[in-house]
Amino acid sequence: MLLESYMDEKFITRAFATMGEQVVNVRIIRNKMTGGALGYCFVEMTDEATAERCLRKVNGKALPGASPVFPVFS
């Protein structure tokens, strides 16, 4: 999943909380020159079992609260 520009640390933390999971830390990877997000992040969970469970919940799916992406037709 690619992070959208509106997805900040708080959004990601809330999305996992909606699924009943507790996030320890979110680190969005940013461009050193512009400060803009590069489209991905690292999410730290309380333990490995929680991380595995979250992977199964979100793998290939949108995060809760994410705006749907609509295809652009030319």
Predicted model as a PDB file, atoms N, CA, C, CB and O in Angstrom, pLDDT in the B-factor column:
MODEL        1                                                                  
ATOM      1  N   MET A   1       0.833  -1.166   0.000  1.00 64.00           N  
ATOM      2  CA  MET A   1       0.000   0.000   0.000  1.00 64.00           C  
ATOM      3  C   MET A   1       0.885   1.239   0.000  1.00 64.00           C  
ATOM      4  CB  MET A   1      -0.951  -0.007   1.202  1.00 64.00           C  
ATOM      5  O   MET A   1       1.850   1.324   0.759  1.00 64.00           O  
ATOM      6  N   LEU A   2       0.561   2.159  -0.823  1.00 80.00           N  
ATOM      7  CA  LEU A   2       1.280   3.432  -0.891  1.00 80.00           C  
ATOM      8  C   LEU A   2       0.560   4.442  -0.010  1.00 80.00           C  
ATOM      9  CB  LEU A   2       1.384   3.949  -2.362  1.00 80.00           C  
ATOM     10  O   LEU A   2      -0.663   4.569  -0.075  1.00 80.00           O  
ATOM     11  N   LEU A   3       1.316   5.157   0.809  1.00 86.00           N  
ATOM     12  CA  LEU A   3       0.712   6.185   1.650  1.00 86.00           C  
ATOM     13  C   LEU A   3       0.297   7.377   0.808  1.00 86.00           C  
ATOM     14  CB  LEU A   3       1.683   6.625   2.754  1.00 86.00           C  
ATOM     15  O   LEU A   3       1.027   7.803  -0.087  1.00 86.00           O  
ATOM     16  N   GLU A   4      -0.866   7.906   1.097  1.00 86.00           N  
ATOM     17  CA  GLU A   4      -1.348   9.117   0.444  1.00 86.00           C  
ATOM     18  C   GLU A   4      -0.854  10.325   1.234  1.00 86.00           C  
ATOM     19  CB  GLU A   4      -2.906   9.118   0.333  1.00 86.00           C  
ATOM     20  O   GLU A   4      -0.431  10.180   2.381  1.00 86.00           O  
ATOM     21  N   SER A   5      -0.903  11.502   0.641  1.00 84.00           N  
ATOM     22  CA  SER A   5      -0.353  12.700   1.267  1.00 84.00           C  
ATOM     23  C   SER A   5      -1.055  13.075   2.577  1.00 84.00           C  
ATOM     24  CB  SER A   5      -0.440  13.854   0.304  1.00 84.00           C  
ATOM     25  O   SER A   5      -0.433  13.680   3.451  1.00 84.00           O  
ATOM     26  N   TYR A   6      -2.330  12.728   2.729  1.00 88.00           N  
ATOM     27  CA  TYR A   6      -3.060  13.054   3.962  1.00 88.00           C  
ATOM     28  C   TYR A   6      -2.760  12.079   5.101  1.00 88.00           C  
ATOM     29  CB  TYR A   6      -4.554  13.066   3.689  1.00 88.00           C  
ATOM     30  O   TYR A   6      -3.158  12.331   6.238  1.00 88.00           O  
ATOM     31  N   MET A   7      -2.071  10.980   4.822  1.00 90.00           N  
ATOM     32  CA  MET A   7      -1.793   9.972   5.836  1.00 90.00           C  
ATOM     33  C   MET A   7      -0.546  10.351   6.638  1.00 90.00           C  
ATOM     34  CB  MET A   7      -1.613   8.587   5.184  1.00 90.00           C  
ATOM     35  O   MET A   7       0.582  10.157   6.187  1.00 90.00           O  
ATOM     36  N   ASP A   8      -0.773  10.892   7.826  1.00 92.00           N  
ATOM     37  CA  ASP A   8       0.341  11.241   8.704  1.00 92.00           C  
ATOM     38  C   ASP A   8       0.434  10.205   9.833  1.00 92.00           C  
ATOM     39  CB  ASP A   8       0.164  12.684   9.282  1.00 92.00           C  
ATOM     40  O   ASP A   8      -0.294   9.212   9.833  1.00 92.00           O  
ATOM     41  N   GLU A   9       1.325  10.444  10.784  1.00 94.00           N  
ATOM     42  CA  GLU A   9       1.547   9.513  11.879  1.00 94.00           C  
ATOM     43  C   GLU A   9       0.262   9.283  12.682  1.00 94.00           C  
ATOM     44  CB  GLU A   9       2.656  10.034  12.794  1.00 94.00           C  
ATOM     45  O   GLU A   9      -0.040   8.152  13.063  1.00 94.00           O  
ATOM     46  N   LYS A  10      -0.483  10.343  12.935  1.00 94.00           N  
ATOM     47  CA  LYS A  10      -1.725  10.217  13.710  1.00 94.00           C  
ATOM     48  C   LYS A  10      -2.765   9.395  12.957  1.00 94.00           C  
ATOM     49  CB  LYS A  10      -2.295  11.605  14.039  1.00 94.00           C  
ATOM     50  O   LYS A  10      -3.454   8.564  13.550  1.00 94.00           O  
ATOM     51  N   PHE A  11      -2.878   9.628  11.642  1.00 93.00           N  
ATOM     52  CA  PHE A  11      -3.837   8.874  10.834  1.00 93.00           C  
ATOM     53  C   PHE A  11      -3.517   7.378  10.894  1.00 93.00           C  
ATOM     54  CB  PHE A  11      -3.825   9.371   9.366  1.00 93.00           C  
ATOM     55  O   PHE A  11      -4.417   6.559  11.082  1.00 93.00           O  
ATOM     56  N   ILE A  12      -2.254   7.026  10.737  1.00 93.00           N  
ATOM     57  CA  ILE A  12      -1.851   5.615  10.725  1.00 93.00           C  
ATOM     58  C   ILE A  12      -2.088   4.984  12.087  1.00 93.00           C  
ATOM     59  CB  ILE A  12      -0.370   5.473  10.325  1.00 93.00           C  
ATOM     60  O   ILE A  12      -2.566   3.853  12.170  1.00 93.00           O  
ATOM     61  N   THR A  13      -1.762   5.697  13.147  1.00 94.00           N  
ATOM     62  CA  THR A  13      -1.996   5.188  14.502  1.00 94.00           C  
ATOM     63  C   THR A  13      -3.484   4.950  14.740  1.00 94.00           C  
ATOM     64  CB  THR A  13      -1.441   6.170  15.552  1.00 94.00           C  
ATOM     65  O   THR A  13      -3.866   3.920  15.296  1.00 94.00           O  
ATOM     66  N   ARG A  14      -4.336   5.906  14.318  1.00 93.00           N  
ATOM     67  CA  ARG A  14      -5.784   5.754  14.479  1.00 93.00           C  
ATOM     68  C   ARG A  14      -6.326   4.594  13.642  1.00 93.00           C  
ATOM     69  CB  ARG A  14      -6.495   7.053  14.092  1.00 93.00           C  
ATOM     70  O   ARG A  14      -7.228   3.880  14.082  1.00 93.00           O  
ATOM     71  N   ALA A  15      -5.789   4.407  12.458  1.00 91.00           N  
ATOM     72  CA  ALA A  15      -6.258   3.317  11.596  1.00 91.00           C  
ATOM     73  C   ALA A  15      -6.025   1.968  12.264  1.00 91.00           C  
ATOM     74  CB  ALA A  15      -5.549   3.362  10.228  1.00 91.00           C  
ATOM     75  O   ALA A  15      -6.905   1.107  12.251  1.00 91.00           O  
ATOM     76  N   PHE A  16      -4.854   1.781  12.843  1.00 92.00           N  
ATOM     77  CA  PHE A  16      -4.581   0.518  13.536  1.00 92.00           C  
ATOM     78  C   PHE A  16      -5.411   0.398  14.801  1.00 92.00           C  
ATOM     79  CB  PHE A  16      -3.096   0.402  13.874  1.00 92.00           C  
ATOM     80  O   PHE A  16      -5.839  -0.703  15.147  1.00 92.00           O  
ATOM     81  N   ALA A  17      -5.650   1.505  15.503  1.00 92.00           N  
ATOM     82  CA  ALA A  17      -6.494   1.483  16.700  1.00 92.00           C  
ATOM     83  C   ALA A  17      -7.915   1.062  16.342  1.00 92.00           C  
ATOM     84  CB  ALA A  17      -6.503   2.866  17.384  1.00 92.00           C  
ATOM     85  O   ALA A  17      -8.565   0.351  17.109  1.00 92.00           O  
ATOM     86  N   THR A  18      -8.397   1.497  15.183  1.00 89.00           N  
ATOM     87  CA  THR A  18      -9.723   1.105  14.700  1.00 89.00           C  
ATOM     88  C   THR A  18      -9.819  -0.407  14.551  1.00 89.00           C  
ATOM     89  CB  THR A  18     -10.032   1.788  13.360  1.00 89.00           C  
ATOM     90  O   THR A  18     -10.882  -0.997  14.746  1.00 89.00           O  
ATOM     91  N   MET A  19      -8.676  -1.035  14.196  1.00 88.00           N  
ATOM     92  CA  MET A  19      -8.637  -2.494  14.043  1.00 88.00           C  
ATOM     93  C   MET A  19      -8.363  -3.195  15.379  1.00 88.00           C  
ATOM     94  CB  MET A  19      -7.565  -2.888  13.017  1.00 88.00           C  
ATOM     95  O   MET A  19      -8.244  -4.419  15.429  1.00 88.00           O  
ATOM     96  N   GLY A  20      -8.264  -2.406  16.464  1.00 89.00           N  
ATOM     97  CA  GLY A  20      -8.029  -2.994  17.777  1.00 89.00           C  
ATOM     98  C   GLY A  20      -6.565  -3.255  18.081  1.00 89.00           C  
ATOM     99  O   GLY A  20      -6.253  -4.057  18.961  1.00 89.00           O  
ATOM    100  N   GLU A  21      -5.667  -2.597  17.374  1.00 90.00           N  
ATOM    101  CA  GLU A  21      -4.232  -2.815  17.569  1.00 90.00           C  
ATOM    102  C   GLU A  21      -3.567  -1.562  18.121  1.00 90.00           C  
ATOM    103  CB  GLU A  21      -3.564  -3.231  16.250  1.00 90.00           C  
ATOM    104  O   GLU A  21      -3.955  -0.440  17.796  1.00 90.00           O  
ATOM    105  N   GLN A  22      -2.560  -1.773  18.959  1.00 91.00           N  
ATOM    106  CA  GLN A  22      -1.831  -0.660  19.556  1.00 91.00           C  
ATOM    107  C   GLN A  22      -0.497  -0.467  18.841  1.00 91.00           C  
ATOM    108  CB  GLN A  22      -1.606  -0.899  21.066  1.00 91.00           C  
ATOM    109  O   GLN A  22       0.291  -1.402  18.699  1.00 91.00           O  
ATOM    110  N   VAL A  23      -0.267   0.757  18.398  1.00 94.00           N  
ATOM    111  CA  VAL A  23       0.972   1.114  17.712  1.00 94.00           C  
ATOM    112  C   VAL A  23       1.913   1.781  18.713  1.00 94.00           C  
ATOM    113  CB  VAL A  23       0.692   2.056  16.496  1.00 94.00           C  
ATOM    114  O   VAL A  23       1.498   2.650  19.481  1.00 94.00           O  
ATOM    115  N   VAL A  24       3.171   1.374  18.701  1.00 95.00           N  
ATOM    116  CA  VAL A  24       4.178   1.976  19.580  1.00 95.00           C  
ATOM    117  C   VAL A  24       4.752   3.229  18.922  1.00 95.00           C  
ATOM    118  CB  VAL A  24       5.313   0.961  19.902  1.00 95.00           C  
ATOM    119  O   VAL A  24       4.936   4.257  19.574  1.00 95.00           O  
ATOM    120  N   ASN A  25       5.032   3.129  17.611  1.00 96.00           N  
ATOM    121  CA  ASN A  25       5.669   4.246  16.916  1.00 96.00           C  
ATOM    122  C   ASN A  25       5.400   4.139  15.415  1.00 96.00           C  
ATOM    123  CB  ASN A  25       7.196   4.273  17.197  1.00 96.00           C  
ATOM    124  O   ASN A  25       5.317   3.043  14.862  1.00 96.00           O  
ATOM    125  N   VAL A  26       5.266   5.290  14.772  1.00 96.00           N  
ATOM    126  CA  VAL A  26       5.135   5.357  13.311  1.00 96.00           C  
ATOM    127  C   VAL A  26       6.216   6.304  12.810  1.00 96.00           C  
ATOM    128  CB  VAL A  26       3.689   5.842  12.867  1.00 96.00           C  
ATOM    129  O   VAL A  26       6.358   7.421  13.306  1.00 96.00           O  
ATOM    130  N   ARG A  27       6.973   5.845  11.824  1.00 96.00           N  
ATOM    131  CA  ARG A  27       8.000   6.709  11.231  1.00 96.00           C  
ATOM    132  C   ARG A  27       7.791   6.764   9.725  1.00 96.00           C  
ATOM    133  CB  ARG A  27       9.434   6.197  11.570  1.00 96.00           C  
ATOM    134  O   ARG A  27       8.055   5.794   9.014  1.00 96.00           O  
ATOM    135  N   ILE A  28       7.318   7.905   9.251  1.00 95.00           N  
ATOM    136  CA  ILE A  28       7.111   8.105   7.811  1.00 95.00           C  
ATOM    137  C   ILE A  28       8.451   8.509   7.211  1.00 95.00           C  
ATOM    138  CB  ILE A  28       5.999   9.196   7.524  1.00 95.00           C  
ATOM    139  O   ILE A  28       9.125   9.405   7.720  1.00 95.00           O  
ATOM    140  N   ILE A  29       8.825   7.853   6.141  1.00 95.00           N  
ATOM    141  CA  ILE A  29      10.084   8.145   5.469  1.00 95.00           C  
ATOM    142  C   ILE A  29       9.871   9.360   4.579  1.00 95.00           C  
ATOM    143  CB  ILE A  29      10.590   6.916   4.640  1.00 95.00           C  
ATOM    144  O   ILE A  29       8.953   9.401   3.760  1.00 95.00           O  
ATOM    145  N   ARG A  30      10.741  10.347   4.758  1.00 93.00           N  
ATOM    146  CA  ARG A  30      10.581  11.634   4.071  1.00 93.00           C  
ATOM    147  C   ARG A  30      11.801  11.970   3.222  1.00 93.00           C  
ATOM    148  CB  ARG A  30      10.332  12.750   5.085  1.00 93.00           C  
ATOM    149  O   ARG A  30      12.911  11.505   3.483  1.00 93.00           O  
ATOM    150  N   ASN A  31      11.569  12.787   2.204  1.00 92.00           N  
ATOM    151  CA  ASN A  31      12.632  13.302   1.352  1.00 92.00           C  
ATOM    152  C   ASN A  31      13.463  14.285   2.175  1.00 92.00           C  
ATOM    153  CB  ASN A  31      12.051  13.985   0.065  1.00 92.00           C  
ATOM    154  O   ASN A  31      12.915  15.206   2.780  1.00 92.00           O  
ATOM    155  N   LYS A  32      14.762  14.095   2.197  1.00 93.00           N  
ATOM    156  CA  LYS A  32      15.637  14.957   3.004  1.00 93.00           C  
ATOM    157  C   LYS A  32      15.647  16.400   2.530  1.00 93.00           C  
ATOM    158  CB  LYS A  32      17.047  14.420   2.988  1.00 93.00           C  
ATOM    159  O   LYS A  32      15.838  17.311   3.335  1.00 93.00           O  
ATOM    160  N   MET A  33      15.446  16.623   1.254  1.00 93.00           N  
ATOM    161  CA  MET A  33      15.497  17.977   0.709  1.00 93.00           C  
ATOM    162  C   MET A  33      14.166  18.719   0.876  1.00 93.00           C  
ATOM    163  CB  MET A  33      15.878  17.928  -0.762  1.00 93.00           C  
ATOM    164  O   MET A  33      14.147  19.888   1.263  1.00 93.00           O  
ATOM    165  N   THR A  34      13.062  18.039   0.585  1.00 92.00           N  
ATOM    166  CA  THR A  34      11.763  18.720   0.589  1.00 92.00           C  
ATOM    167  C   THR A  34      10.954  18.479   1.860  1.00 92.00           C  
ATOM    168  CB  THR A  34      10.956  18.277  -0.599  1.00 92.00           C  
ATOM    169  O   THR A  34      10.064  19.263   2.189  1.00 92.00           O  
ATOM    170  N   GLY A  35      11.257  17.401   2.572  1.00 89.00           N  
ATOM    171  CA  GLY A  35      10.481  17.049   3.756  1.00 89.00           C  
ATOM    172  C   GLY A  35       9.191  16.324   3.434  1.00 89.00           C  
ATOM    173  O   GLY A  35       8.463  15.912   4.336  1.00 89.00           O  
ATOM    174  N   GLY A  36       8.902  16.166   2.143  1.00 89.00           N  
ATOM    175  CA  GLY A  36       7.682  15.468   1.732  1.00 89.00           C  
ATOM    176  C   GLY A  36       7.800  13.967   1.936  1.00 89.00           C  
ATOM    177  O   GLY A  36       8.886  13.395   1.838  1.00 89.00           O  
ATOM    178  N   ALA A  37       6.677  13.345   2.219  1.00 90.00           N  
ATOM    179  CA  ALA A  37       6.653  11.901   2.418  1.00 90.00           C  
ATOM    180  C   ALA A  37       6.989  11.183   1.121  1.00 90.00           C  
ATOM    181  CB  ALA A  37       5.281  11.448   2.940  1.00 90.00           C  
ATOM    182  O   ALA A  37       6.589  11.613   0.039  1.00 90.00           O  
ATOM    183  N   LEU A  38       7.729  10.083   1.238  1.00 92.00           N  
ATOM    184  CA  LEU A  38       8.103   9.294   0.068  1.00 92.00           C  
ATOM    185  C   LEU A  38       7.102   8.185  -0.242  1.00 92.00           C  
ATOM    186  CB  LEU A  38       9.470   8.694   0.273  1.00 92.00           C  
ATOM    187  O   LEU A  38       7.271   7.447  -1.212  1.00 92.00           O  
ATOM    188  N   GLY A  39       6.056   8.066   0.582  1.00 89.00           N  
ATOM    189  CA  GLY A  39       5.003   7.108   0.264  1.00 89.00           C  
ATOM    190  C   GLY A  39       5.021   5.834   1.076  1.00 89.00           C  
ATOM    191  O   GLY A  39       4.212   4.940   0.828  1.00 89.00           O  
ATOM    192  N   TYR A  40       5.927   5.724   2.047  1.00 91.00           N  
ATOM    193  CA  TYR A  40       5.922   4.538   2.894  1.00 91.00           C  
ATOM    194  C   TYR A  40       6.387   4.894   4.298  1.00 91.00           C  
ATOM    195  CB  TYR A  40       6.814   3.439   2.296  1.00 91.00           C  
ATOM    196  O   TYR A  40       6.943   5.966   4.537  1.00 91.00           O  
ATOM    197  N   CYS A  41       6.142   3.958   5.230  1.00 93.00           N  
ATOM    198  CA  CYS A  41       6.509   4.218   6.618  1.00 93.00           C  
ATOM    199  C   CYS A  41       6.828   2.905   7.322  1.00 93.00           C  
ATOM    200  CB  CYS A  41       5.375   4.968   7.355  1.00 93.00           C  
ATOM    201  O   CYS A  41       6.614   1.819   6.784  1.00 93.00           O  
ATOM    202  N   PHE A  42       7.339   3.035   8.520  1.00 94.00           N  
ATOM    203  CA  PHE A  42       7.575   1.891   9.402  1.00 94.00           C  
ATOM    204  C   PHE A  42       6.633   2.044  10.581  1.00 94.00           C  
ATOM    205  CB  PHE A  42       9.084   1.804   9.871  1.00 94.00           C  
ATOM    206  O   PHE A  42       6.525   3.120  11.170  1.00 94.00           O  
ATOM    207  N   VAL A  43       5.947   0.950  10.924  1.00 93.00           N  
ATOM    208  CA  VAL A  43       5.027   0.949  12.053  1.00 93.00           C  
ATOM    209  C   VAL A  43       5.556  -0.055  13.066  1.00 93.00           C  
ATOM    210  CB  VAL A  43       3.558   0.601  11.609  1.00 93.00           C  
ATOM    211  O   VAL A  43       5.716  -1.236  12.759  1.00 93.00           O  
ATOM    212  N   GLU A  44       5.827   0.424  14.277  1.00 95.00           N  
ATOM    213  CA  GLU A  44       6.340  -0.437  15.344  1.00 95.00           C  
ATOM    214  C   GLU A  44       5.181  -0.862  16.236  1.00 95.00           C  
ATOM    215  CB  GLU A  44       7.442   0.290  16.177  1.00 95.00           C  
ATOM    216  O   GLU A  44       4.397  -0.035  16.701  1.00 95.00           O  
ATOM    217  N   MET A  45       5.091  -2.168  16.463  1.00 94.00           N  
ATOM    218  CA  MET A  45       4.046  -2.736  17.313  1.00 94.00           C  
ATOM    219  C   MET A  45       4.646  -3.181  18.644  1.00 94.00           C  
ATOM    220  CB  MET A  45       3.349  -3.927  16.606  1.00 94.00           C  
ATOM    221  O   MET A  45       5.863  -3.164  18.828  1.00 94.00           O  
ATOM    222  N   THR A  46       3.778  -3.577  19.561  1.00 92.00           N  
ATOM    223  CA  THR A  46       4.231  -3.974  20.899  1.00 92.00           C  
ATOM    224  C   THR A  46       5.038  -5.261  20.888  1.00 92.00           C  
ATOM    225  CB  THR A  46       3.047  -4.136  21.817  1.00 92.00           C  
ATOM    226  O   THR A  46       5.935  -5.435  21.714  1.00 92.00           O  
ATOM    227  N   ASP A  47       4.733  -6.164  19.966  1.00 94.00           N  
ATOM    228  CA  ASP A  47       5.485  -7.427  19.891  1.00 94.00           C  
ATOM    229  C   ASP A  47       5.338  -8.023  18.494  1.00 94.00           C  
ATOM    230  CB  ASP A  47       4.989  -8.442  20.975  1.00 94.00           C  
ATOM    231  O   ASP A  47       4.567  -7.529  17.670  1.00 94.00           O  
ATOM    232  N   GLU A  48       6.081  -9.078  18.248  1.00 93.00           N  
ATOM    233  CA  GLU A  48       6.094  -9.696  16.916  1.00 93.00           C  
ATOM    234  C   GLU A  48       4.747 -10.325  16.556  1.00 93.00           C  
ATOM    235  CB  GLU A  48       7.189 -10.755  16.843  1.00 93.00           C  
ATOM    236  O   GLU A  48       4.335 -10.272  15.398  1.00 93.00           O  
ATOM    237  N   ALA A  49       4.068 -10.909  17.518  1.00 93.00           N  
ATOM    238  CA  ALA A  49       2.765 -11.526  17.240  1.00 93.00           C  
ATOM    239  C   ALA A  49       1.758 -10.470  16.781  1.00 93.00           C  
ATOM    240  CB  ALA A  49       2.234 -12.261  18.495  1.00 93.00           C  
ATOM    241  O   ALA A  49       0.968 -10.717  15.870  1.00 93.00           O  
ATOM    242  N   THR A  50       1.787  -9.304  17.408  1.00 92.00           N  
ATOM    243  CA  THR A  50       0.902  -8.212  17.007  1.00 92.00           C  
ATOM    244  C   THR A  50       1.236  -7.755  15.597  1.00 92.00           C  
ATOM    245  CB  THR A  50       1.010  -7.033  17.989  1.00 92.00           C  
ATOM    246  O   THR A  50       0.337  -7.511  14.792  1.00 92.00           O  
ATOM    247  N   ALA A  51       2.517  -7.639  15.295  1.00 91.00           N  
ATOM    248  CA  ALA A  51       2.941  -7.229  13.951  1.00 91.00           C  
ATOM    249  C   ALA A  51       2.460  -8.229  12.902  1.00 91.00           C  
ATOM    250  CB  ALA A  51       4.477  -7.092  13.887  1.00 91.00           C  
ATOM    251  O   ALA A  51       1.967  -7.823  11.849  1.00 91.00           O  
ATOM    252  N   GLU A  52       2.591  -9.520  13.167  1.00 93.00           N  
ATOM    253  CA  GLU A  52       2.126 -10.556  12.231  1.00 93.00           C  
ATOM    254  C   GLU A  52       0.612 -10.470  12.016  1.00 93.00           C  
ATOM    255  CB  GLU A  52       2.504 -11.959  12.754  1.00 93.00           C  
ATOM    256  O   GLU A  52       0.127 -10.585  10.891  1.00 93.00           O  
ATOM    257  N   ARG A  53      -0.123 -10.267  13.108  1.00 91.00           N  
ATOM    258  CA  ARG A  53      -1.577 -10.162  13.020  1.00 91.00           C  
ATOM    259  C   ARG A  53      -1.979  -8.955  12.168  1.00 91.00           C  
ATOM    260  CB  ARG A  53      -2.195 -10.054  14.430  1.00 91.00           C  
ATOM    261  O   ARG A  53      -2.894  -9.045  11.350  1.00 91.00           O  
ATOM    262  N   CYS A  54      -1.293  -7.832  12.363  1.00 89.00           N  
ATOM    263  CA  CYS A  54      -1.587  -6.628  11.581  1.00 89.00           C  
ATOM    264  C   CYS A  54      -1.271  -6.825  10.108  1.00 89.00           C  
ATOM    265  CB  CYS A  54      -0.802  -5.441  12.121  1.00 89.00           C  
ATOM    266  O   CYS A  54      -2.010  -6.354   9.244  1.00 89.00           O  
ATOM    267  N   LEU A  55      -0.182  -7.517   9.819  1.00 89.00           N  
ATOM    268  CA  LEU A  55       0.147  -7.803   8.417  1.00 89.00           C  
ATOM    269  C   LEU A  55      -0.974  -8.571   7.744  1.00 89.00           C  
ATOM    270  CB  LEU A  55       1.456  -8.596   8.318  1.00 89.00           C  
ATOM    271  O   LEU A  55      -1.335  -8.276   6.605  1.00 89.00           O  
ATOM    272  N   ARG A  56      -1.526  -9.550   8.437  1.00 90.00           N  
ATOM    273  CA  ARG A  56      -2.633 -10.327   7.863  1.00 90.00           C  
ATOM    274  C   ARG A  56      -3.878  -9.457   7.666  1.00 90.00           C  
ATOM    275  CB  ARG A  56      -2.968 -11.529   8.768  1.00 90.00           C  
ATOM    276  O   ARG A  56      -4.620  -9.647   6.703  1.00 90.00           O  
ATOM    277  N   LYS A  57      -4.108  -8.501   8.576  1.00 87.00           N  
ATOM    278  CA  LYS A  57      -5.301  -7.656   8.480  1.00 87.00           C  
ATOM    279  C   LYS A  57      -5.224  -6.648   7.338  1.00 87.00           C  
ATOM    280  CB  LYS A  57      -5.513  -6.922   9.781  1.00 87.00           C  
ATOM    281  O   LYS A  57      -6.238  -6.385   6.691  1.00 87.00           O  
ATOM    282  N   VAL A  58      -4.056  -6.081   7.074  1.00 87.00           N  
ATOM    283  CA  VAL A  58      -3.977  -4.983   6.099  1.00 87.00           C  
ATOM    284  C   VAL A  58      -3.317  -5.355   4.783  1.00 87.00           C  
ATOM    285  CB  VAL A  58      -3.235  -3.844   6.696  1.00 87.00           C  
ATOM    286  O   VAL A  58      -3.354  -4.564   3.840  1.00 87.00           O  
ATOM    287  N   ASN A  59      -2.722  -6.516   4.690  1.00 87.00           N  
ATOM    288  CA  ASN A  59      -2.016  -6.900   3.469  1.00 87.00           C  
ATOM    289  C   ASN A  59      -2.965  -6.891   2.267  1.00 87.00           C  
ATOM    290  CB  ASN A  59      -1.376  -8.292   3.633  1.00 87.00           C  
ATOM    291  O   ASN A  59      -3.904  -7.685   2.194  1.00 87.00           O  
ATOM    292  N   GLY A  60      -2.704  -5.987   1.339  1.00 82.00           N  
ATOM    293  CA  GLY A  60      -3.516  -5.890   0.128  1.00 82.00           C  
ATOM    294  C   GLY A  60      -4.821  -5.132   0.299  1.00 82.00           C  
ATOM    295  O   GLY A  60      -5.635  -5.081  -0.623  1.00 82.00           O  
ATOM    296  N   LYS A  61      -5.029  -4.542   1.474  1.00 83.00           N  
ATOM    297  CA  LYS A  61      -6.275  -3.820   1.738  1.00 83.00           C  
ATOM    298  C   LYS A  61      -5.968  -2.375   2.120  1.00 83.00           C  
ATOM    299  CB  LYS A  61      -7.087  -4.515   2.861  1.00 83.00           C  
ATOM    300  O   LYS A  61      -4.845  -2.044   2.499  1.00 83.00           O  
ATOM    301  N   ALA A  62      -6.974  -1.533   2.013  1.00 82.00           N  
ATOM    302  CA  ALA A  62      -6.827  -0.139   2.427  1.00 82.00           C  
ATOM    303  C   ALA A  62      -6.906  -0.052   3.947  1.00 82.00           C  
ATOM    304  CB  ALA A  62      -7.914   0.755   1.768  1.00 82.00           C  
ATOM    305  O   ALA A  62      -7.592  -0.846   4.590  1.00 82.00           O  
ATOM    306  N   LEU A  63      -6.203   0.912   4.508  1.00 84.00           N  
ATOM    307  CA  LEU A  63      -6.310   1.165   5.946  1.00 84.00           C  
ATOM    308  C   LEU A  63      -7.693   1.699   6.262  1.00 84.00           C  
ATOM    309  CB  LEU A  63      -5.223   2.160   6.420  1.00 84.00           C  
ATOM    310  O   LEU A  63      -8.283   2.406   5.445  1.00 84.00           O  
ATOM    311  N   PRO A  64      -8.228   1.370   7.449  1.00 83.00           N  
ATOM    312  CA  PRO A  64      -9.518   1.942   7.837  1.00 83.00           C  
ATOM    313  C   PRO A  64      -9.454   3.472   7.819  1.00 83.00           C  
ATOM    314  CB  PRO A  64      -9.933   1.437   9.238  1.00 83.00           C  
ATOM    315  O   PRO A  64      -8.511   4.070   8.337  1.00 83.00           O  
ATOM    316  N   GLY A  65     -10.460   4.088   7.224  1.00 84.00           N  
ATOM    317  CA  GLY A  65     -10.521   5.540   7.144  1.00 84.00           C  
ATOM    318  C   GLY A  65      -9.852   6.126   5.918  1.00 84.00           C  
ATOM    319  O   GLY A  65      -9.919   7.334   5.694  1.00 84.00           O  
ATOM    320  N   ALA A  66      -9.203   5.282   5.115  1.00 84.00           N  
ATOM    321  CA  ALA A  66      -8.527   5.774   3.907  1.00 84.00           C  
ATOM    322  C   ALA A  66      -9.555   6.106   2.834  1.00 84.00           C  
ATOM    323  CB  ALA A  66      -7.513   4.728   3.375  1.00 84.00           C  
ATOM    324  O   ALA A  66     -10.542   5.392   2.657  1.00 84.00           O  
ATOM    325  N   SER A  67      -9.310   7.186   2.132  1.00 79.00           N  
ATOM    326  CA  SER A  67     -10.177   7.566   1.018  1.00 79.00           C  
ATOM    327  C   SER A  67      -9.932   6.606  -0.136  1.00 79.00           C  
ATOM    328  CB  SER A  67      -9.924   9.043   0.579  1.00 79.00           C  
ATOM    329  O   SER A  67      -8.784   6.275  -0.433  1.00 79.00           O  
ATOM    330  N   PRO A  68     -11.001   6.155  -0.793  1.00 65.00           N  
ATOM    331  CA  PRO A  68     -10.795   5.246  -1.916  1.00 65.00           C  
ATOM    332  C   PRO A  68     -10.061   5.936  -3.066  1.00 65.00           C  
ATOM    333  CB  PRO A  68     -12.136   4.700  -2.405  1.00 65.00           C  
ATOM    334  O   PRO A  68     -10.235   7.127  -3.326  1.00 65.00           O  
ATOM    335  N   VAL A  69      -9.248   5.153  -3.728  1.00 59.00           N  
ATOM    336  CA  VAL A  69      -8.511   5.669  -4.893  1.00 59.00           C  
ATOM    337  C   VAL A  69      -9.322   5.335  -6.132  1.00 59.00           C  
ATOM    338  CB  VAL A  69      -7.056   5.060  -4.984  1.00 59.00           C  
ATOM    339  O   VAL A  69      -9.692   4.184  -6.361  1.00 59.00           O  
ATOM    340  N   PHE A  70      -9.590   6.360  -6.926  1.00 56.00           N  
ATOM    341  CA  PHE A  70     -10.356   6.172  -8.145  1.00 56.00           C  
ATOM    342  C   PHE A  70      -9.413   6.203  -9.346  1.00 56.00           C  
ATOM    343  CB  PHE A  70     -11.455   7.254  -8.278  1.00 56.00           C  
ATOM    344  O   PHE A  70      -8.535   7.062  -9.423  1.00 56.00           O  
ATOM    345  N   PRO A  71      -9.591   5.268 -10.283  1.00 56.00           N  
ATOM    346  CA  PRO A  71      -8.730   5.266 -11.455  1.00 56.00           C  
ATOM    347  C   PRO A  71      -8.942   6.526 -12.315  1.00 56.00           C  
ATOM    348  CB  PRO A  71      -8.987   4.006 -12.288  1.00 56.00           C  
ATOM    349  O   PRO A  71     -10.044   7.070 -12.387  1.00 56.00           O  
ATOM    350  N   VAL A  72      -7.888   6.956 -12.942  1.00 55.00           N  
ATOM    351  CA  VAL A  72      -7.963   8.123 -13.826  1.00 55.00           C  
ATOM    352  C   VAL A  72      -8.056   7.608 -15.254  1.00 55.00           C  
ATOM    353  CB  VAL A  72      -6.719   9.079 -13.641  1.00 55.00           C  
ATOM    354  O   VAL A  72      -7.204   6.847 -15.714  1.00 55.00           O  
ATOM    355  N   PHE A  73      -9.110   8.037 -15.946  1.00 58.00           N  
ATOM    356  CA  PHE A  73      -9.291   7.621 -17.333  1.00 58.00           C  
ATOM    357  C   PHE A  73      -8.932   8.782 -18.259  1.00 58.00           C  
ATOM    358  CB  PHE A  73     -10.751   7.145 -17.586  1.00 58.00           C  
ATOM    359  O   PHE A  73      -9.301   9.931 -18.018  1.00 58.00           O  
ATOM    360  N   SER A  74      -8.197   8.446 -19.332  1.00 52.00           N  
ATOM    361  CA  SER A  74      -7.852   9.506 -20.276  1.00 52.00           C  
ATOM    362  C   SER A  74      -8.733   9.500 -21.476  1.00 52.00           C  
ATOM    363  CB  SER A  74      -6.434   9.385 -20.708  1.00 52.00           C  
ATOM    364  O   SER A  74      -8.569  10.333 -22.367  1.00 52.00           O  
TER     365      SER A  74                                                      
ENDMDL                                                                          
END                                                                             
